[in-house]
Amino acid sequence: LRTFRVRPSLPAELQPLMELAVNLRWAWDRPTRELFRSADPDLWDDVGGNPVALLGRLPQARLTALMGDADFMGRMAETHSDLQRYLTRDGWSQDGDPAPRVAYFSPEFGLTHAMQTYSGGLGVLAGDHLKATSDLGIEMVGVGLLYRHGYFHQLLDADGWQQERYPDLNPFDLPLRRFEHDGAPVTVSVELEGRSVDCQIWLAQVGRVPLLLLDTDVPTNAAEDRHVTDKLYGGDVEHRLKQEIVLGIGGMRALLKAQELGTVDGPSEVFHSNEGHAGFLQLERIRRLVVEEHLTFEEAIESARAAVLFTTHTPVPAGIDVFSRELIERYFSKMAADCGVDVAQLMALGQVDADGAGGDFNMAIMGMRLSAAANGVSQLHGRVSRRMFAPLWPHVAVDEVPIASITNGVHGPTWVGREMTQLYRRWLDADWTNTRTGWERIPDVPDEAIWEARREARARMVTEVRAWLRDQALRKGENRSALGWIDDVLDPEVLTIGFARRFAEYKRGTLLARHPERLRALLSDSERPVQFVFAGKAHPRDEIGKDIIRQLVHFSADEGLRTRFVFAEDYDMKLASVLVQGADVWLNNPRRPHEASGTSGEKSVLNGGLHCSTLDGWWDEMYDGENGFAIGGVGDPAGTAQQDAADAQALFDLLHRRVVPEFYDRDDGGLPRAWIARVRHSLDTLGPQVLASRMVREYAEQFYVPLARRARRLSADDHRRARDLVTWRRRLAATWRDVAVHAVDGDEDAANMGDHRDVQVVVHLGSLRPEDVIVELLHGPVLADGGISDPQSQRLEPVGRQGEAMVYSGSFECAIAGEYGVNVRVVPSHEDLRSWVDARVVTWAQGEGPAAGDRANEIAGLGVAD
């Protein structure tokens, strides 16, 4: 079939509509969406809220009528002017030193329900990241994949089992344009098993941020290669590897091509890999440095990794992509040869043992090895990640494993409903979603204003869920005349609890069903009823997740309960918006600590909902006892069965004793004052903290700016400092075994709290220079296992020599009563190291010589307790 594109033929007077349609800012700008809806409400619904498709289907008569509609033309002009102001105004990044240009790689981007380039939380987080970056004025370009079948639509059969239907996406009907130059498509190629595979590039404009999306459905490719980008997370392990080669290597080449042709302004200085799926971008950058700038493999790694941030979202090893040696050999032999190494050396980048002794290739390990910094997505997840990846730093205490934390946030304008948006605009700053000020006025918002906004949002949710269920039933062929019961589904005045997310076993979607009679009592209480709305998909190959959905669907089919317990199928960003905006309580009950962050509850909080969750993910650090509800505690039950039983009991007790009574305890005016006070406290303490603008500012301040500064320094003057750092590392590796602490002298008699004690240390450095090391004293109260609790660290200063050894001294304060301990360690030091931990060696004060030093490294907990 020969095809060509027929562009919408808009009169000159209506051309601003096309500019509005192709910039995805409409996905979070309500006035722009309302403008398009008003052009033809029925057609807007038919095209799924996609303005590009709308403009392509508007009949000429309607276009003529719109040109004669003064109100429409006036709103179009104002909306278009507002977009231009948005694109050119100074943002947060322009207030001081601007953040560097960042390339953000992700396998999925959740920008709008009208564009199925996402599956769940990872993609929605990536979309919110781009949107907040655009709002703040940070220069960024996104890089991802365009899946020709998108993520699946969920259909539930008669028994409640999930069936998947993959939509066919036509890029020309989406807010995308094919990247072309001189009228011809621009492509890049990647090598897959010796074949050259072409990738075409699509450009989406997300406010100020360009997003490059690659796909391999190109006529010049072989049939099997055209299907590489067919489905998001589709196919087997080998298919996943091919997709990640296209994303990482092809994405890097597309980025450089866009820079070369001026589509992207200037080169990127920082590369942010959102999970390990995009990690091969680093191999491509390393290859280019070897081939084009003649660096050695080690020098190229040193220079390239300086600019990379790796964000992990996975709290369990099973969630990480792993590839066999056989696959790596088949797909990366040429890459290894180009880099001047063999496949074993390439394999070592993704293995715990850097000598490449064995094991599969782990994408997260490669991400850690080839980045200058790494972070988890909540404080708890950071701690979990440090434990999980500790084997990469075998002689470093877990607390010092170099994985930081930046807690995920959500994009306010995308997720906050019209009711709370109006409240914020009246009581906070006009730019409430991007500023840190204004939120201090939340305590001044009247109870009546908060409650009225919540009542209106709940009522709107009820109306939209009923419509969703009716459409769901009609798609299945049910008779319209038999659907009258849907008019009674949910009650706009009843306490509504929402639960919507990916259905995985650890998220425990059926925790409530462990006590079916107690659940029935909540639903059927005539005086203080509770109603639940469930939604979500399971991974197509997750049979446990599918069975959880089936159980919930069976429960919701009970005719006595179906108006109070609802499962809405085909969960997507549109339905998610409806639920988080209307639910009074957002329920989240994963097994701690398996939730890396979770963001659906943050969306509910911004809409005046109250979060009710186990102390996992972001909730573990932000719950203060009064800004929502906590299920259970932070203990460590004997097993999952005990934990599930305890948490189910705790959840029902919480609902019966606190949640339900507080919601229905009304004053003479019908207001639940205690409930509103809790909502206000939630907004006051959580509002500015759960915003994606806070998250992106932290990424810029803690990572983007310092990484770019160091990367510039290492790459300047033909990468001179990167080369020098590699030489220093080699010398360190060859001589570190000679480093030993010969003596630690100090008063060991009992001390009074507040006393100061002097310490003198004798250290043999071998052939290293004093400037190559730092000698540190760690001190603090001693734990039962012999480790030091919350150790305080201070640097000891060199004071002279003792033969061939150096003498260091210092003093410390005995600040806490009880048994007190001290230890000394020697760590590497170099002005271009980001942290001494990056050198992966340390010697503790335990005995003498290399053997004793190795023993000291094994019991590093004596110096720092986990």
DAQUITA-V537663 format. One record per backbone hydrogen bond with DSSP energy under -1.0 kcal/mol. CO is the residue of the C=O (numbers start at 1). NH is the residue of the N-H. If there is no record, write none. Layout:
BEGIN
co={CO | CO}
nh={NH | NH}
END
This chain:
BEGIN
co={8 | 11 | 12 | 14 | 15 | 15 | 16 | 17 | 18 | 23 | 24 | 25 | 29 | 30 | 31 | 32 | 33 | 34 | 37 | 40 | 41 | 42 | 43 | 44 | 45 | 50 | 51 | 52 | 54 | 54 | 59 | 60 | 61 | 62 | 63 | 64 | 66 | 69 | 70 | 71 | 72 | 73 | 74 | 75 | 76 | 77 | 78 | 79 | 80 | 81 | 82 | 83 | 84 | 85 | 91 | 92 | 101 | 101 | 102 | 103 | 104 | 105 | 112 | 115 | 117 | 120 | 121 | 122 | 123 | 123 | 124 | 125 | 126 | 127 | 128 | 129 | 130 | 131 | 132 | 133 | 136 | 139 | 141 | 142 | 143 | 144 | 148 | 153 | 155 | 157 | 161 | 163 | 165 | 170 | 171 | 174 | 177 | 179 | 181 | 184 | 188 | 190 | 192 | 195 | 197 | 199 | 200 | 201 | 202 | 203 | 204 | 205 | 206 | 209 | 210 | 211 | 212 | 213 | 214 | 215 | 216 | 218 | 222 | 225 | 227 | 229 | 230 | 231 | 236 | 237 | 238 | 239 | 240 | 241 | 242 | 243 | 244 | 245 | 245 | 246 | 248 | 249 | 250 | 251 | 252 | 253 | 254 | 255 | 256 | 257 | 258 | 258 | 264 | 270 | 271 | 272 | 273 | 273 | 276 | 278 | 279 | 280 | 281 | 282 | 283 | 284 | 285 | 286 | 287 | 288 | 289 | 296 | 297 | 298 | 299 | 300 | 301 | 304 | 305 | 307 | 308 | 308 | 309 | 310 | 311 | 316 | 317 | 321 | 323 | 324 | 325 | 326 | 327 | 328 | 332 | 333 | 334 | 335 | 336 | 337 | 342 | 343 | 344 | 346 | 347 | 348 | 350 | 353 | 361 | 362 | 363 | 364 | 365 | 366 | 368 | 373 | 374 | 375 | 376 | 377 | 378 | 379 | 380 | 381 | 382 | 383 | 384 | 385 | 389 | 390 | 393 | 397 | 398 | 401 | 404 | 410 | 411 | 412 | 417 | 418 | 419 | 420 | 421 | 422 | 423 | 424 | 429 | 431 | 431 | 438 | 439 | 441 | 442 | 446 | 447 | 448 | 449 | 450 | 451 | 452 | 453 | 454 | 455 | 456 | 457 | 458 | 459 | 460 | 461 | 462 | 463 | 464 | 465 | 466 | 467 | 468 | 469 | 470 | 471 | 473 | 474 | 479 | 480 | 483 | 484 | 485 | 486 | 491 | 495 | 496 | 496 | 497 | 498 | 499 | 502 | 504 | 505 | 506 | 508 | 511 | 512 | 515 | 516 | 517 | 518 | 519 | 520 | 522 | 531 | 532 | 533 | 534 | 535 | 537 | 539 | 541 | 542 | 543 | 544 | 545 | 546 | 547 | 548 | 549 | 550 | 551 | 552 | 555 | 558 | 558 | 561 | 561 | 563 | 564 | 566 | 572 | 573 | 574 | 575 | 576 | 577 | 578 | 579 | 584 | 585 | 586 | 588 | 591 | 597 | 599 | 600 | 601 | 602 | 604 | 605 | 610 | 611 | 612 | 613 | 614 | 616 | 618 | 619 | 629 | 639 | 640 | 641 | 642 | 643 | 644 | 645 | 646 | 647 | 648 | 649 | 650 | 651 | 652 | 653 | 654 | 654 | 655 | 658 | 659 | 660 | 664 | 667 | 671 | 671 | 672 | 673 | 674 | 675 | 676 | 677 | 678 | 679 | 680 | 681 | 682 | 683 | 686 | 690 | 691 | 692 | 693 | 694 | 695 | 696 | 697 | 698 | 699 | 699 | 700 | 703 | 704 | 705 | 706 | 707 | 708 | 709 | 710 | 711 | 712 | 714 | 715 | 716 | 719 | 720 | 721 | 722 | 723 | 724 | 725 | 726 | 727 | 728 | 729 | 730 | 731 | 732 | 735 | 736 | 740 | 743 | 745 | 752 | 755 | 757 | 759 | 760 | 761 | 762 | 762 | 763 | 764 | 765 | 769 | 770 | 772 | 774 | 775 | 776 | 777 | 778 | 779 | 780 | 781 | 783 | 787 | 788 | 792 | 794 | 797 | 800 | 802 | 805 | 806 | 807 | 808 | 809 | 810 | 812 | 813 | 814 | 819 | 821 | 823 | 824 | 825 | 826 | 827 | 830 | 835 | 836 | 837 | 843 | 844 | 849 | 850 | 851 | 852 | 853 | 854 | 855 | 857 | 859 | 860 | 860}
nh={10 | 14 | 15 | 17 | 18 | 19 | 20 | 21 | 22 | 26 | 27 | 28 | 33 | 34 | 35 | 36 | 37 | 38 | 40 | 44 | 45 | 46 | 47 | 49 | 48 | 54 | 55 | 56 | 57 | 58 | 63 | 64 | 65 | 66 | 67 | 68 | 69 | 73 | 74 | 75 | 76 | 77 | 78 | 79 | 80 | 81 | 82 | 83 | 84 | 85 | 86 | 87 | 88 | 89 | 94 | 95 | 269 | 270 | 141 | 272 | 143 | 274 | 115 | 117 | 109 | 124 | 125 | 126 | 110 | 127 | 128 | 129 | 130 | 131 | 132 | 133 | 134 | 135 | 136 | 138 | 93 | 102 | 104 | 212 | 106 | 214 | 169 | 165 | 163 | 160 | 157 | 155 | 153 | 173 | 174 | 176 | 203 | 186 | 184 | 181 | 199 | 197 | 195 | 192 | 190 | 188 | 215 | 179 | 213 | 177 | 211 | 24 | 209 | 206 | 142 | 204 | 144 | 202 | 146 | 200 | 218 | 221 | 226 | 228 | 230 | 148 | 149 | 234 | 240 | 241 | 242 | 243 | 244 | 245 | 246 | 247 | 248 | 249 | 250 | 251 | 252 | 253 | 254 | 255 | 256 | 257 | 258 | 259 | 260 | 261 | 263 | 264 | 266 | 103 | 309 | 105 | 275 | 311 | 279 | 281 | 282 | 284 | 285 | 286 | 287 | 288 | 289 | 290 | 291 | 292 | 295 | 300 | 301 | 302 | 303 | 304 | 305 | 307 | 308 | 271 | 372 | 373 | 273 | 375 | 275 | 319 | 320 | 363 | 361 | 328 | 329 | 330 | 331 | 332 | 336 | 337 | 338 | 339 | 341 | 340 | 346 | 347 | 348 | 349 | 350 | 351 | 362 | 356 | 323 | 366 | 367 | 368 | 369 | 370 | 371 | 310 | 404 | 312 | 406 | 408 | 382 | 383 | 384 | 385 | 386 | 387 | 388 | 389 | 392 | 393 | 396 | 400 | 401 | 403 | 376 | 692 | 415 | 416 | 421 | 422 | 423 | 424 | 425 | 426 | 427 | 428 | 432 | 434 | 435 | 441 | 442 | 444 | 445 | 450 | 451 | 452 | 453 | 454 | 455 | 456 | 457 | 458 | 459 | 460 | 461 | 462 | 463 | 464 | 465 | 466 | 467 | 468 | 469 | 470 | 471 | 472 | 473 | 474 | 475 | 478 | 477 | 482 | 483 | 486 | 487 | 488 | 489 | 494 | 531 | 584 | 585 | 533 | 587 | 535 | 504 | 507 | 508 | 591 | 511 | 514 | 515 | 519 | 520 | 521 | 522 | 523 | 524 | 530 | 497 | 566 | 499 | 568 | 501 | 503 | 542 | 543 | 546 | 547 | 548 | 549 | 550 | 551 | 552 | 553 | 554 | 555 | 556 | 558 | 561 | 562 | 564 | 565 | 490 | 532 | 534 | 576 | 577 | 578 | 579 | 580 | 581 | 582 | 583 | 610 | 498 | 612 | 614 | 594 | 618 | 603 | 604 | 605 | 606 | 609 | 608 | 586 | 629 | 588 | 631 | 616 | 619 | 622 | 623 | 613 | 643 | 644 | 645 | 646 | 647 | 648 | 649 | 650 | 651 | 652 | 653 | 654 | 655 | 656 | 657 | 658 | 659 | 660 | 662 | 663 | 664 | 666 | 670 | 667 | 673 | 676 | 677 | 678 | 679 | 680 | 681 | 682 | 683 | 684 | 685 | 686 | 687 | 690 | 410 | 695 | 696 | 697 | 698 | 699 | 700 | 701 | 702 | 703 | 704 | 705 | 707 | 708 | 709 | 710 | 711 | 712 | 713 | 714 | 715 | 716 | 722 | 719 | 720 | 723 | 724 | 725 | 726 | 727 | 728 | 729 | 730 | 731 | 732 | 733 | 734 | 735 | 736 | 738 | 739 | 764 | 762 | 760 | 755 | 814 | 812 | 810 | 745 | 808 | 742 | 743 | 806 | 740 | 768 | 772 | 773 | 829 | 827 | 796 | 825 | 794 | 823 | 792 | 821 | 789 | 786 | 783 | 865 | 779 | 777 | 809 | 807 | 805 | 802 | 763 | 799 | 761 | 797 | 759 | 757 | 815 | 754 | 782 | 780 | 778 | 845 | 776 | 843 | 774 | 833 | 838 | 839 | 840 | 826 | 846 | 853 | 854 | 855 | 856 | 857 | 858 | 859 | 860 | 862 | 863 | 864}
END
